[in-house]
Amino acid sequence: MIKYRQELSFKEALTVILYTLLFNTVIAIVLTYFLKPFWENFVFSQCIGILICLCMLMIFRFITTENPLLWLLTILSGLLVGSAGGFILGAFLTEKNPLVYIRQYHEFIRIMSLGLIFGTIITYFFLSRVRISQAEDRIQEEKIKRLTSEKKTVESHLKFLQAQIEPHFLFNTLSNILGLLDTDLTKAKLMLTDFTHYLRLSLAKTRESTTTLSQEIDMIKAYIEIFKARMGERLKYKFEIQDHIGELPFPPMIIQPLVENAIKHGIEPKVEGGEIIISAKKDQDFLRICITDTGLGFIEQNNNGIGLTNIRERLNSLYDDKANFEVMENVPCGTTVKIEVPIVTD
């Protein structure tokens, strides 16, 4: 059921009154062209129009009903009270007895017609506001429902994408540790220690929608150490992080797959190995991160792989297509991945 009520702010009520004063003046000018002096028309126009306006403001502020017939009777009552009150006030201000106007039939009709004119204009204005407000409320409710539904869909999708990435890394690492147990027990123990440290840092964070950049970097350091335990000096790494940006929010499991790609497809197949450089800096309202390696490169065979596709989809979902993700060749050798995301603050 429709609730026939419209609450107006002080500014909106003042705007209505100012428009009413303008309408009153226009009506007074029109009536002066046909009847009597301007001053008398102006006084009665303003008195009747303003009192009807105030009656409508009170009705729309304090009266609530779902019965359209009762609402119509309330509006008509407001019109009658405003018209009668405005008529009496206008007669008082023009220093004339109201009974004189009533006995003069034509004068009385002329004055009360003002009430009908203003009543129609003001009532139509308020009823239009009710319909517009109710339509806006319905649109807002539908928008909230749609956004809630979309948010749940995005969250479910992100969990699915993240679930695809996590087991891939876990199984690969455990397989590497098992392989080293037969060939190099010392390296296997070192790798297991690094792996345990990484899990301790990342287990709670990987289930969250976002972490901070410093938390993600700490996990990546532990992650790279897992590979360094096996590859030794063939794997070098360096972080170039701008000061005072560690607490910026950043989604988990974005950098790690890129580092894994750089090692697996770029540095590890290369006899002499290579270096990974991870840099991050704030540029106005964006956070820019680069993962650069000096390996063999993996653009041609891996640019459209599942891991990179998942990262693109996660970034697009998290930042409403405002993020930028680019894979390019690093000259003279290797690959560079650039990520640019808007900085989101609470």
Backbone hydrogen bonds in HBPLUS format (Angstrom, degrees):
<---DONOR---> <-ACCEPTOR-->    atom                        ^
c    i                          cat <-CA-CA->   ^        H-A-AA   ^      H-
h    n   atom  resd res      DA  || num        DHA   H-A  angle D-A-AA Bond
n    s   type  num  typ     dist DA aas  dist angle  dist       angle   num
A0005-ARG N   A0003-LYS O   2.90 MM   2  5.74 123.0  2.23 112.1  95.6     1
A0004-TYR N   A0065-THR O   2.98 MM  61  5.76 162.1  2.01 172.4 166.6     2
A0006-GLN N   A0060-PHE O   3.13 MM  54  5.11 147.3  2.25 126.8 136.0     3
A0013-ALA N   A0009-SER O   2.87 MM   4  6.13 162.7  1.90 156.6 161.3     4
A0014-LEU N   A0010-PHE O   2.90 MM   4  6.08 158.1  1.95 148.0 154.2     5
A0015-THR N   A0011-LYS O   2.99 MM   4  6.20 149.7  2.08 141.8 150.2     6
A0016-VAL N   A0012-GLU O   3.00 MM   4  6.32 152.4  2.07 147.1 154.1     7
A0017-ILE N   A0013-ALA O   3.01 MM   4  6.32 158.5  2.06 149.3 154.8     8
A0018-LEU N   A0014-LEU O   2.97 MM   4  6.21 158.5  2.02 148.5 154.2     9
A0019-TYR N   A0015-THR O   2.98 MM   4  6.23 158.7  2.02 149.5 155.0    10
A0020-THR N   A0016-VAL O   2.91 MM   4  6.15 150.0  2.00 145.1 154.1    11
A0021-LEU N   A0017-ILE O   2.93 MM   4  6.26 154.3  1.99 151.0 157.1    12
A0022-LEU N   A0018-LEU O   3.09 MM   4  6.38 151.2  2.17 142.9 150.6    13
A0023-PHE N   A0019-TYR O   2.89 MM   4  6.22 160.3  1.93 151.5 156.5    14
A0024-ASN N   A0020-THR O   2.79 MM   4  5.99 158.5  1.84 151.1 157.7    15
A0025-THR N   A0021-LEU O   3.07 MM   4  6.28 156.5  2.13 143.3 148.4    16
A0026-VAL N   A0022-LEU O   3.07 MM   4  6.37 160.7  2.11 151.2 156.1    17
A0027-ILE N   A0023-PHE O   2.94 MM   4  6.17 166.5  1.96 157.9 160.9    18
A0028-ALA N   A0024-ASN O   2.95 MM   4  6.16 157.3  2.00 147.9 154.6    19
A0029-ILE N   A0025-THR O   2.99 MM   4  6.26 155.0  2.05 149.2 155.4    20
A0030-VAL N   A0026-VAL O   3.00 MM   4  6.30 160.6  2.03 151.1 156.3    21
A0031-LEU N   A0027-ILE O   2.87 MM   4  6.11 165.4  1.90 155.7 159.4    22
A0032-THR N   A0028-ALA O   2.94 MM   4  6.07 148.3  2.04 143.5 152.2    23
A0033-TYR N   A0030-VAL O   3.19 MM   3  5.41 134.9  2.40 100.2 111.7    24
A0034-PHE N   A0031-LEU O   3.00 MM   3  5.35 137.3  2.18 104.2 115.8    25
A0035-LEU N   A0031-LEU O   2.62 MM   4  5.67 171.7  1.63 168.4 171.5    26
A0041-ASN N   A0037-PRO O   3.34 MM   4  6.59 165.9  2.36 147.8 151.9    27
A0042-PHE N   A0038-PHE O   2.73 MM   4  5.86 159.3  1.77 160.1 167.0    28
A0043-VAL N   A0039-TRP O   2.94 MM   4  6.15 164.6  1.96 153.0 155.8    29
A0044-PHE N   A0040-GLU O   3.14 MM   4  6.31 176.2  2.14 153.4 154.4    30
A0045-SER N   A0041-ASN O   2.85 MM   4  5.89 155.3  1.91 145.8 153.9    31
A0046-GLN N   A0042-PHE O   2.93 MM   4  6.09 167.7  1.95 153.1 155.8    32
A0047-CYS N   A0043-VAL O   2.98 MM   4  6.12 167.5  1.99 153.4 157.3    33
A0048-ILE N   A0044-PHE O   2.96 MM   4  5.95 170.9  1.96 149.9 152.8    34
A0049-GLY N   A0045-SER O   2.90 MM   4  5.79 158.8  1.95 144.6 151.5    35
A0050-ILE N   A0046-GLN O   2.88 MM   4  5.76 165.1  1.90 145.8 150.7    36
A0051-LEU N   A0047-CYS O   3.08 MM   4  6.08 164.2  2.11 144.7 149.7    37
A0052-ILE N   A0048-ILE O   3.00 MM   4  6.10 157.7  2.05 148.3 154.7    38
A0053-CYS N   A0049-GLY O   2.94 MM   4  6.07 155.5  2.00 143.5 151.1    39
A0054-LEU N   A0050-ILE O   2.83 MM   4  6.12 157.9  1.87 152.2 157.7    40
A0055-CYS N   A0051-LEU O   2.92 MM   4  6.11 154.8  1.99 143.4 150.4    41
A0056-MET N   A0052-ILE O   2.91 MM   4  6.18 157.8  1.96 150.9 156.6    42
A0057-LEU N   A0053-CYS O   2.88 MM   4  6.16 153.4  1.95 148.2 156.2    43
A0058-MET N   A0054-LEU O   2.97 MM   4  6.20 157.9  2.02 148.3 153.5    44
A0059-ILE N   A0055-CYS O   2.93 MM   4  6.16 160.7  1.97 148.9 154.6    45
A0060-PHE N   A0056-MET O   2.87 MM   4  6.00 171.8  1.88 153.7 156.0    46
A0061-ARG N   A0057-LEU O   2.96 MM   4  5.95 127.9  2.24 133.9 147.4    47
A0062-PHE N   A0058-MET O   2.92 MM   4  5.94 161.3  1.95 153.6 156.8    48
A0063-ILE N   A0059-ILE O   2.92 MM   4  5.17 154.1  1.99 138.6 144.7    49
A0071-TRP N   A0067-ASN O   2.97 MM   4  6.18 154.6  2.03 151.2 159.2    50
A0072-LEU N   A0068-PRO O   2.93 MM   4  6.12 151.9  2.01 142.6 149.4    51
A0073-LEU N   A0069-LEU O   2.99 MM   4  6.29 160.6  2.03 151.1 155.9    52
A0074-THR N   A0070-LEU O   2.95 MM   4  6.17 148.3  2.05 142.8 151.7    53
A0075-ILE N   A0071-TRP O   2.98 MM   4  6.26 154.4  2.04 147.6 154.1    54
A0076-LEU N   A0072-LEU O   2.94 MM   4  6.22 163.5  1.97 153.2 157.4    55
A0077-SER N   A0073-LEU O   2.91 MM   4  6.06 151.5  1.99 141.5 149.6    56
A0078-GLY N   A0074-THR O   2.95 MM   4  6.19 152.2  2.03 143.6 151.2    57
A0079-LEU N   A0075-ILE O   2.92 MM   4  6.26 148.6  2.02 147.3 156.3    58
A0080-LEU N   A0076-LEU O   2.96 MM   4  6.24 159.9  2.00 149.5 154.2    59
A0081-VAL N   A0077-SER O   2.89 MM   4  6.08 168.9  1.90 154.4 157.6    60
A0082-GLY N   A0078-GLY O   2.89 MM   4  5.90 163.2  1.92 144.0 149.5    61
A0083-SER N   A0079-LEU O   2.86 MM   4  5.90 160.5  1.90 146.0 152.1    62
A0084-ALA N   A0080-LEU O   2.86 MM   4  5.92 168.8  1.87 150.6 154.4    63
A0085-GLY N   A0081-VAL O   2.83 MM   4  5.83 163.4  1.86 147.2 153.0    64
A0086-GLY N   A0082-GLY O   2.83 MM   4  5.82 156.9  1.89 141.4 148.7    65
A0087-PHE N   A0083-SER O   2.85 MM   4  5.99 148.9  1.95 143.2 152.1    66
A0088-ILE N   A0084-ALA O   2.99 MM   4  6.26 163.6  2.02 152.8 156.0    67
A0089-LEU N   A0085-GLY O   2.93 MM   4  6.08 164.1  1.96 150.1 155.0    68
A0090-GLY N   A0086-GLY O   2.83 MM   4  5.88 155.3  1.89 142.9 150.0    69
A0091-ALA N   A0087-PHE O   2.98 MM   4  6.19 154.6  2.04 146.1 152.8    70
A0092-PHE N   A0088-ILE O   3.00 MM   4  6.23 154.5  2.06 145.8 152.9    71
A0093-LEU N   A0089-LEU O   2.97 MM   4  6.22 158.5  2.02 149.7 154.9    72
A0094-THR N   A0090-GLY O   3.01 MM   4  6.18 143.9  2.14 142.4 151.8    73
A0096-LYS N   A0091-ALA O   2.88 MM   5  5.13 178.7  1.88 155.6 155.5    74
A0095-GLU N   A0092-PHE O   3.08 MM   3  4.94 155.3  2.14 100.3 106.5    75
A0100-VAL N   A0097-ASN O   2.90 MM   3  5.44 141.7  2.04 114.1 124.7    76
A0101-TYR N   A0098-PRO O   3.11 MM   3  5.33 120.8  2.48 100.2 113.5    77
A0102-ILE N   A0098-PRO O   3.08 MM   4  6.45 152.0  2.17 146.4 154.8    78
A0103-ARG N   A0099-LEU O   2.92 MM   4  6.13 154.5  1.99 145.3 151.1    79
A0104-GLN N   A0100-VAL O   3.08 MM   4  6.29 140.7  2.24 137.5 148.3    80
A0107-GLU N   A0104-GLN O   3.03 MM   3  5.42 114.6  2.48 107.4 123.0    81
A0108-PHE N   A0104-GLN O   2.95 MM   4  6.19 161.3  1.98 160.5 166.8    82
A0109-ILE N   A0105-TYR O   2.94 MM   4  6.20 162.3  1.98 155.0 159.5    83
A0110-ARG N   A0106-HIS O   2.92 MM   4  6.09 159.1  1.96 147.2 153.2    84
A0111-ILE N   A0107-GLU O   2.97 MM   4  6.19 162.3  2.00 150.4 154.7    85
A0112-MET N   A0108-PHE O   2.89 MM   4  6.05 170.3  1.90 154.3 157.5    86
A0113-SER N   A0109-ILE O   2.85 MM   4  5.86 139.1  2.02 140.8 151.4    87
A0114-LEU N   A0111-ILE O   3.01 MM   3  5.41 139.9  2.17 103.8 114.9    88
A0115-GLY N   A0112-MET O   2.90 MM   3  5.07 121.1  2.25  97.5 112.3    89
A0116-LEU N   A0112-MET O   3.26 MM   4  6.77 148.9  2.36 145.9 153.3    90
A0117-ILE N   A0113-SER O   2.93 MM   4  6.21 161.1  1.96 150.1 155.2    91
A0118-PHE N   A0114-LEU O   2.82 MM   4  6.01 177.4  1.82 160.6 161.1    92
A0119-GLY N   A0115-GLY O   2.71 MM   4  5.58 149.8  1.79 138.8 149.3    93
A0120-THR N   A0116-LEU O   2.93 MM   4  5.95 156.3  1.98 141.0 146.5    94
A0121-ILE N   A0117-ILE O   3.07 MM   4  6.33 166.1  2.09 150.8 154.5    95
A0122-ILE N   A0118-PHE O   2.84 MM   4  5.91 174.2  1.85 157.2 159.0    96
A0123-THR N   A0119-GLY O   2.92 MM   4  5.77 159.3  1.96 141.1 148.1    97
A0124-TYR N   A0120-THR O   2.95 MM   4  5.91 158.9  2.00 141.7 148.3    98
A0125-PHE N   A0121-ILE O   3.00 MM   4  6.20 151.3  2.09 143.4 151.6    99
A0126-PHE N   A0122-ILE O   2.98 MM   4  6.30 162.6  2.01 153.6 157.0   100
A0127-LEU N   A0123-THR O   2.84 MM   4  6.03 169.7  1.85 157.8 161.0   101
A0128-SER N   A0124-TYR O   2.89 MM   4  5.93 150.1  1.98 141.4 149.8   102
A0129-ARG N   A0125-PHE O   3.01 MM   4  6.31 148.4  2.12 141.8 150.5   103
A0129-ARG N   A0126-PHE O   3.06 MM   3  4.98 114.8  2.50  91.6 107.5   104
A0130-VAL N   A0126-PHE O   2.95 MM   4  6.33 149.9  2.04 148.1 156.4   105
A0131-ARG N   A0127-LEU O   3.01 MM   4  6.32 165.8  2.03 151.7 154.0   106
A0132-ILE N   A0128-SER O   2.89 MM   4  6.07 163.6  1.92 150.7 155.7   107
A0133-SER N   A0129-ARG O   2.76 MM   4  5.83 162.8  1.79 148.8 154.3   108
A0134-GLN N   A0130-VAL O   2.83 MM   4  5.98 162.1  1.86 153.2 158.1   109
A0135-ALA N   A0131-ARG O   2.93 MM   4  6.07 154.9  2.00 143.7 150.9   110
A0136-GLU N   A0132-ILE O   2.85 MM   4  6.10 155.7  1.91 148.6 155.6   111
A0137-ASP N   A0133-SER O   2.84 MM   4  6.08 152.7  1.91 146.9 154.7   112
A0138-ARG N   A0134-GLN O   2.97 MM   4  6.21 158.5  2.02 146.7 151.8   113
A0139-ILE N   A0135-ALA O   2.94 MM   4  6.16 158.4  1.98 147.4 153.7   114
A0140-GLN N   A0136-GLU O   2.81 MM   4  6.01 156.9  1.87 147.4 154.1   115
A0141-GLU N   A0137-ASP O   2.87 MM   4  6.11 156.3  1.93 148.4 154.7   116
A0142-GLU N   A0138-ARG O   2.95 MM   4  6.17 162.0  1.98 148.5 153.4   117
A0143-LYS N   A0139-ILE O   2.83 MM   4  6.02 150.2  1.91 144.7 154.0   118
A0144-ILE N   A0140-GLN O   2.88 MM   4  6.11 156.7  1.93 148.4 154.0   119
A0145-LYS N   A0141-GLU O   2.95 MM   4  6.20 161.7  1.99 149.6 154.5   120
A0146-ARG N   A0142-GLU O   2.86 MM   4  6.04 158.1  1.90 146.3 152.7   121
A0147-LEU N   A0143-LYS O   2.82 MM   4  6.02 164.3  1.85 152.0 156.3   122
A0148-THR N   A0144-ILE O   2.87 MM   4  5.99 155.2  1.93 147.1 154.3   123
A0149-SER N   A0145-LYS O   2.92 MM   4  6.12 158.3  1.97 145.9 151.9   124
A0150-GLU N   A0146-ARG O   2.83 MM   4  6.08 159.3  1.87 150.7 156.8   125
A0151-LYS N   A0147-LEU O   2.83 MM   4  5.96 152.9  1.90 143.5 151.1   126
A0152-LYS N   A0148-THR O   3.02 MM   4  6.28 159.6  2.07 148.0 152.6   127
A0153-THR N   A0149-SER O   2.98 MM   4  6.24 153.7  2.05 144.6 152.4   128
A0154-VAL N   A0150-GLU O   2.83 MM   4  6.09 160.5  1.87 151.5 156.4   129
A0155-GLU N   A0151-LYS O   2.85 MM   4  6.06 164.4  1.87 152.7 157.1   130
A0156-SER N   A0152-LYS O   2.94 MM   4  6.12 159.8  1.98 145.9 151.3   131
A0157-HIS N   A0153-THR O   2.91 MM   4  6.12 154.6  1.98 146.1 153.7   132
A0158-LEU N   A0154-VAL O   2.81 MM   4  6.05 157.5  1.86 153.8 159.8   133
A0159-LYS N   A0155-GLU O   3.00 MM   4  6.22 157.3  2.05 146.7 152.6   134
A0160-PHE N   A0156-SER O   3.02 MM   4  6.25 149.7  2.12 141.3 149.7   135
A0161-LEU N   A0157-HIS O   2.90 MM   4  6.22 160.5  1.94 151.2 156.1   136
A0162-GLN N   A0158-LEU O   2.82 MM   4  5.98 161.6  1.85 151.2 156.7   137
A0163-ALA N   A0159-LYS O   2.87 MM   4  5.94 149.2  1.96 139.1 147.8   138
A0164-GLN N   A0160-PHE O   3.11 MM   4  6.40 134.6  2.32 138.3 149.6   139
A0164-GLN N   A0161-LEU O   3.12 MM   3  5.15 130.1  2.38  93.3 106.5   140
A0165-ILE N   A0162-GLN O   3.10 MM   3  5.22 125.7  2.41  97.3 110.7   141
A0166-GLU N   A0162-GLN O   3.10 MM   4  6.35 169.3  2.12 163.9 164.0   142
A0169-PHE N   A0165-ILE O   3.36 MM   4  6.73 157.6  2.42 157.7 162.4   143
A0170-LEU N   A0166-GLU O   3.07 MM   4  6.29 171.5  2.07 160.1 162.8   144
A0171-PHE N   A0167-PRO O   2.87 MM   4  5.85 174.6  1.87 154.4 156.2   145
A0172-ASN N   A0168-HIS O   3.23 MM   4  6.25 159.2  2.27 139.8 145.9   146
A0173-THR N   A0169-PHE O   2.97 MM   4  6.12 164.1  2.00 153.8 157.9   147
A0174-LEU N   A0170-LEU O   3.01 MM   4  6.21 167.6  2.02 154.5 157.8   148
A0175-SER N   A0171-PHE O   2.95 MM   4  6.08 154.1  2.02 144.7 152.2   149
A0176-ASN N   A0172-ASN O   2.98 MM   4  6.26 152.8  2.06 145.9 153.1   150
A0177-ILE N   A0173-THR O   2.97 MM   4  6.28 157.0  2.02 151.7 157.9   151
A0178-LEU N   A0174-LEU O   2.96 MM   4  6.18 162.5  1.99 149.4 153.9   152
A0179-GLY N   A0175-SER O   2.96 MM   4  6.18 152.7  2.03 144.6 152.3   153
A0180-LEU N   A0176-ASN O   3.02 MM   4  6.27 150.5  2.10 146.5 153.8   154
A0181-LEU N   A0177-ILE O   3.07 MM   4  6.32 137.3  2.26 145.7 156.9   155
A0183-THR N   A0180-LEU O   3.10 MM   3  5.03 131.4  2.35  95.9 109.3   156
A0184-ASP N   A0180-LEU O   2.71 MM   4  5.13 160.6  1.74 143.4 150.4   157
A0188-ALA N   A0184-ASP O   3.01 MM   4  6.24 153.7  2.08 149.3 157.7   158
A0189-LYS N   A0185-LEU O   2.92 MM   4  6.18 156.7  1.97 150.7 155.5   159
A0190-LEU N   A0186-THR O   3.01 MM   4  6.28 159.1  2.05 147.6 153.8   160
A0191-MET N   A0187-LYS O   2.80 MM   4  5.95 158.9  1.84 148.7 154.8   161
A0192-LEU N   A0188-ALA O   2.88 MM   4  6.05 152.2  1.95 143.9 151.8   162
A0193-THR N   A0189-LYS O   2.91 MM   4  6.14 150.4  2.00 144.4 152.3   163
A0194-ASP N   A0190-LEU O   2.99 MM   4  6.29 162.3  2.02 149.7 153.7   164
A0195-PHE N   A0191-MET O   2.83 MM   4  5.99 153.1  1.90 144.8 153.2   165
A0196-THR N   A0192-LEU O   2.88 MM   4  6.08 154.5  1.95 144.6 150.8   166
A0197-HIS N   A0193-THR O   3.01 MM   4  6.27 157.6  2.06 147.1 153.3   167
A0198-TYR N   A0194-ASP O   2.88 MM   4  6.14 155.3  1.94 147.1 154.1   168
A0199-LEU N   A0195-PHE O   2.95 MM   4  6.22 163.7  1.98 150.4 154.3   169
A0200-ARG N   A0196-THR O   2.97 MM   4  6.18 155.1  2.04 147.5 154.2   170
A0201-LEU N   A0197-HIS O   3.15 MM   4  6.44 148.9  2.25 144.7 152.1   171
A0201-LEU N   A0198-TYR O   3.10 MM   3  5.22 121.3  2.46  98.0 112.2   172
A0202-SER N   A0198-TYR O   2.88 MM   4  6.05 157.1  1.93 155.3 162.5   173
A0203-LEU N   A0199-LEU O   2.86 MM   4  5.34 154.5  1.92 148.5 149.9   174
A0206-THR N   A0202-SER O   2.88 MM   4  5.77 160.1  1.92 165.0 164.1   175
A0208-GLU N   A0205-LYS O   3.03 MM   3  5.39 166.1  2.05 115.5 119.6   176
A0211-THR N   A0250-PHE O   2.87 MM  39  5.35 168.5  1.88 136.5 140.0   177
A0250-PHE N   A0211-THR O   2.61 MM  39  5.35 161.8  1.64 147.5 149.0   178
A0216-GLU N   A0212-THR O   3.09 MM   4  6.39 157.1  2.15 149.4 155.8   179
A0213-LEU N   A0248-LEU O   2.87 MM  35  5.76 142.1  2.01 160.2 172.2   180
A0217-ILE N   A0213-LEU O   2.86 MM   4  6.13 155.8  1.92 151.8 158.9   181
A0214-SER N   A0246-GLY O   2.86 MM  32  4.42 162.8  1.89 137.9 132.1   182
A0218-ASP N   A0214-SER O   2.96 MM   4  6.14 158.4  2.00 146.4 151.8   183
A0219-MET N   A0215-GLN O   3.15 MM   4  6.39 155.6  2.21 143.7 149.4   184
A0220-ILE N   A0216-GLU O   2.98 MM   4  6.24 150.9  2.06 145.1 153.6   185
A0221-LYS N   A0217-ILE O   2.91 MM   4  6.20 153.8  1.98 153.2 159.7   186
A0222-ALA N   A0218-ASP O   3.18 MM   4  6.47 162.6  2.22 145.8 149.7   187
A0223-TYR N   A0219-MET O   2.81 MM   4  6.00 146.0  1.93 141.2 152.2   188
A0224-ILE N   A0220-ILE O   2.81 MM   4  6.07 160.7  1.85 154.4 157.2   189
A0225-GLU N   A0221-LYS O   3.07 MM   4  6.28 153.1  2.15 145.7 153.2   190
A0226-ILE N   A0223-TYR O   3.11 MM   3  5.37 136.1  2.31 100.5 112.1   191
A0227-PHE N   A0224-ILE O   3.04 MM   3  5.36 120.5  2.41 103.6 116.9   192
A0228-LYS N   A0224-ILE O   2.87 MM   4  6.16 155.4  1.93 150.4 158.7   193
A0229-ALA N   A0225-GLU O   2.94 MM   4  6.02 140.8  2.10 140.8 148.2   194
A0230-ARG N   A0227-PHE O   3.01 MM   3  5.39 139.3  2.18 105.0 116.1   195
A0231-MET N   A0227-PHE O   2.83 MM   4  6.08 162.5  1.86 156.0 162.0   196
A0232-GLY N   A0228-LYS O   2.76 MM   4  5.01 150.2  1.84 131.5 137.1   197
A0234-ARG N   A0231-MET O   3.37 MM   3  5.62 156.4  2.43 128.3 125.8   198
A0235-LEU N   A0232-GLY O   3.23 MM   3  6.08 168.9  2.24 120.3 123.7   199
A0274-GLY N   A0234-ARG O   2.90 MM  40  6.16 151.5  1.98 170.0 166.9   200
A0236-LYS N   A0274-GLY O   3.06 MM  38  6.30 158.8  2.11 153.7 157.3   201
A0276-ILE N   A0236-LYS O   2.89 MM  40  6.35 148.3  1.99 137.6 145.4   202
A0238-LYS N   A0276-ILE O   2.85 MM  38  6.33 139.8  2.02 158.2 168.4   203
A0278-ILE N   A0238-LYS O   2.91 MM  40  6.38 162.8  1.94 162.3 166.3   204
A0240-GLU N   A0278-ILE O   2.80 MM  38  6.13 163.1  1.83 148.6 152.1   205
A0280-ALA N   A0240-GLU O   3.00 MM  40  6.48 150.3  2.09 147.0 146.3   206
A0242-GLN N   A0280-ALA O   2.93 MM  38  6.12 163.9  1.96 158.4 163.7   207
A0248-LEU N   A0245-ILE O   3.17 MM   3  5.56 166.1  2.19 114.2 117.9   208
A0258-LEU N   A0255-ILE O   3.00 MM   3  5.30 122.3  2.34 106.3 121.5   209
A0259-VAL N   A0255-ILE O   2.95 MM   4  6.26 154.6  2.01 158.1 166.4   210
A0260-GLU N   A0256-GLN O   2.87 MM   4  6.11 159.8  1.91 155.3 161.5   211
A0261-ASN N   A0257-PRO O   2.92 MM   4  6.11 154.3  1.99 139.4 146.0   212
A0262-ALA N   A0258-LEU O   2.95 MM   4  6.19 156.8  2.01 143.5 149.9   213
A0263-ILE N   A0259-VAL O   2.99 MM   4  6.28 155.1  2.05 150.3 156.2   214
A0264-LYS N   A0260-GLU O   2.78 MM   4  5.87 172.8  1.78 158.9 160.8   215
A0265-HIS N   A0261-ASN O   2.83 MM   4  5.53 162.4  1.86 144.0 150.1   216
A0266-GLY N   A0262-ALA O   3.03 MM   4  4.94 129.8  2.29 113.0 125.1   217
A0267-ILE N   A0262-ALA O   2.91 MM   5  6.36 151.0  1.99 150.4 160.0   218
A0268-GLU N   A0263-ILE O   2.75 MM   5  5.51 165.0  1.77 152.8 157.3   219
A0296-LEU N   A0266-GLY O   2.77 MM  30  4.48 154.5  1.84 110.3 112.9   220
A0270-LYS N   A0267-ILE O   3.05 MM   3  5.28 141.5  2.20 106.7 118.3   221
A0273-GLY N   A0270-LYS O   2.98 MM   3  5.01 149.8  2.07 104.0 113.6   222
A0294-THR N   A0275-GLU O   3.07 MM  19  5.54 134.9  2.29 145.4 157.3   223
A0277-ILE N   A0292-THR O   2.74 MM  15  5.14 163.4  1.77 155.0 160.7   224
A0292-THR N   A0277-ILE O   2.92 MM  15  5.14 175.2  1.92 153.3 154.7   225
A0279-SER N   A0290-CYS O   2.95 MM  11  5.24 161.1  1.99 150.0 156.1   226
A0290-CYS N   A0279-SER O   2.94 MM  11  5.24 158.5  1.98 141.1 147.2   227
A0281-LYS N   A0288-ARG O   2.98 MM   7  5.50 153.0  2.05 150.3 159.1   228
A0288-ARG N   A0281-LYS O   2.93 MM   7  5.50 173.2  1.93 172.9 170.8   229
A0283-ASP N   A0286-PHE O   2.86 MM   3  5.28 170.4  1.87 157.1 160.2   230
A0286-PHE N   A0283-ASP O   3.05 MM   3  5.28 157.0  2.10 120.4 127.4   231
A0343-ILE N   A0285-ASP O   2.86 MM  58  5.57 167.4  1.88 146.0 144.8   232
A0287-LEU N   A0341-VAL O   2.80 MM  54  5.40 166.2  1.82 163.7 167.4   233
A0341-VAL N   A0287-LEU O   3.06 MM  54  5.40 161.8  2.09 148.0 151.7   234
A0289-ILE N   A0339-ILE O   2.84 MM  50  5.10 164.5  1.86 151.7 157.1   235
A0339-ILE N   A0289-ILE O   2.79 MM  50  5.10 161.3  1.83 159.3 163.3   236
A0291-ILE N   A0337-VAL O   2.92 MM  46  5.17 157.1  1.97 146.4 154.0   237
A0337-VAL N   A0291-ILE O   2.92 MM  46  5.17 154.1  1.98 135.1 143.6   238
A0293-ASP N   A0335-THR O   2.92 MM  42  5.52 157.6  1.97 157.0 164.4   239
A0302-ASN N   A0298-PHE O   3.03 MM   4  5.57 138.4  2.20 141.9 151.2   240
A0303-ASN N   A0299-ILE O   3.01 MM   4  4.97 138.6  2.18 143.1 140.8   241
A0305-GLY N   A0302-ASN O   3.11 MM   3  4.99 167.0  2.13 113.9 112.1   242
A0309-THR N   A0305-GLY O   2.96 MM   4  6.09 157.4  2.01 150.5 157.9   243
A0310-ASN N   A0306-ILE O   2.84 MM   4  6.01 157.4  1.89 152.4 158.2   244
A0311-ILE N   A0307-GLY O   3.08 MM   4  6.37 154.3  2.15 145.8 152.7   245
A0312-ARG N   A0308-LEU O   2.97 MM   4  6.24 165.0  1.99 152.5 155.8   246
A0313-GLU N   A0309-THR O   2.96 MM   4  6.19 163.6  1.99 151.6 156.0   247
A0314-ARG N   A0310-ASN O   2.85 MM   4  6.05 157.5  1.90 149.7 156.3   248
A0315-LEU N   A0311-ILE O   2.94 MM   4  6.13 169.5  1.95 157.1 159.4   249
A0316-ASN N   A0312-ARG O   2.93 MM   4  6.13 162.1  1.97 150.4 155.7   250
A0317-SER N   A0313-GLU O   2.91 MM   4  6.03 155.2  1.97 145.5 152.3   251
A0318-LEU N   A0314-ARG O   2.84 MM   4  5.98 162.6  1.87 154.4 159.3   252
A0319-TYR N   A0315-LEU O   2.94 MM   4  5.90 154.6  2.01 147.7 153.8   253
A0321-ASP N   A0316-ASN O   3.05 MM   5  4.32 150.3  2.15 118.2 126.5   254
A0322-LYS N   A0319-TYR O   2.92 MM   3  5.39 151.3  2.00 115.6 124.9   255
A0324-ASN N   A0340-GLU O   2.74 MM  16  4.92 159.8  1.78 147.7 154.3   256
A0340-GLU N   A0324-ASN O   2.86 MM  16  4.92 156.6  1.92 149.1 150.9   257
A0326-GLU N   A0338-LYS O   2.93 MM  12  5.13 163.4  1.96 152.9 156.6   258
A0338-LYS N   A0326-GLU O   2.78 MM  12  5.13 163.5  1.81 155.8 160.7   259
A0328-MET N   A0336-THR O   2.86 MM   8  5.34 167.0  1.87 163.5 167.4   260
A0336-THR N   A0328-MET O   2.86 MM   8  5.34 173.2  1.86 156.7 157.2   261
A0330-ASN N   A0334-GLY O   3.00 MM   4  4.95 173.6  2.00 117.4 115.5   262
